[in-house]
């Protein structure tokens, strides 16, 4: 097609805008995918941090529970007899500050201070309640006021006797609750409405903490939970996006280049011919064939003309040769036959009148022309005769001459 300079300039601008739009769409999809991945990364990291803290605390309590079960007969010993073994147990556990022995709800021995005489429900009223075996409490003697975690392990035979393990939780929390930047700002241990926050030496009421945890994970075995506090996950995900911009820009460029190159096919005449056939832009014009002696019209020659809304009238000298070159001349002929059959009532319905159309030699190949004529014309039993004119642009192959006999038989 002979595109005008203005049309070419406009179409190139259209291609650039289309390529830019496709690139931006690919960029947005890429960044959106990265954002979703970062959200998953943030949430997974926060859950892993909470899970790791719970597992470590569970291991501490499991070890204390196991050693208490093994030596539960100590509750029936005197304090002088039991204290050396309690000290040895503290050494084995390493993380325990002290171990207290309880007999009939009376604390009678400490691994650090020996003989004691305290009522359990007075010193630790939480443990007097059935099923409550953990509490956070400020130390009363050693390093007074520092946070401790108390673990009550009653004997199986007597729920009023057993051992209390006193963990120096402030020291342990500096390892167990250590935040993993940038996904975790800080972590907290919650026990029975009491909370110990990483890096703090003071136990706080859980209800007084206004921040909402990003993740709160409960232990499956013991009555405590670990909270993970961080900035909103969407903010963390957004902060990490800049590192993905180079790759997304590459996706943007590749998508834009591909669309720009593919859209170049629309500048090709073959594309426009196919599109024009589908949009029925080709029109049929009749050129009368006049008998010179009588002056009567014996028939018409059908001429195919193309009017494009942007380019106007396009000469057959342009589109016919190129249609033949791109293998579209058969499609043009089929369109002509279909349109002609739809409008055959406009012609004189007499056997003496004929309609002439041009046929390219390529249409003879493998019997295509005979099949198309039967399907698009003769199956409707037209009265008007059809005359075929072979164009001079290509030579009829010897193998196609047999089809001429078939066409003559068809009329």
Secondary structure as UniProt FT lines:
FT   HELIX           5..70
FT   HELIX           72..76
FT   HELIX           79..93
FT   STRAND          96..103
FT   TURN            104..105
FT   STRAND          106..110
FT   TURN            111..113
FT   STRAND          114..119
FT   HELIX           120..123
FT   HELIX           125..128
FT   TURN            130..131
FT   STRAND          134..138
FT   TURN            142..145
FT   STRAND          147..154
FT   TURN            159..160
FT   STRAND          162..167
FT   HELIX           169..176
FT   TURN            181..183
FT   STRAND          186..191
FT   TURN            192..193
FT   STRAND          194..197
FT   TURN            198..199
FT   STRAND          203..205
FT   HELIX           206..208
FT   STRAND          215..218
FT   STRAND          225..229
FT   HELIX           233..240
FT   HELIX           241..244
FT   HELIX           245..263
FT   HELIX           264..267
FT   HELIX           269..278
FT   TURN            279..280
FT   STRAND          282..290
FT   TURN            292..294
FT   STRAND          297..308
FT   TURN            309..311
FT   STRAND          312..314
FT   HELIX           316..325
FT   TURN            326..327
FT   HELIX           329..342
FT   HELIX           344..346
FT   TURN            351..352
FT   STRAND          354..359
FT   HELIX           361..367
FT   HELIX           368..376
FT   HELIX           378..380
FT   STRAND          385..390
FT   HELIX           398..400
FT   HELIX           401..410
//
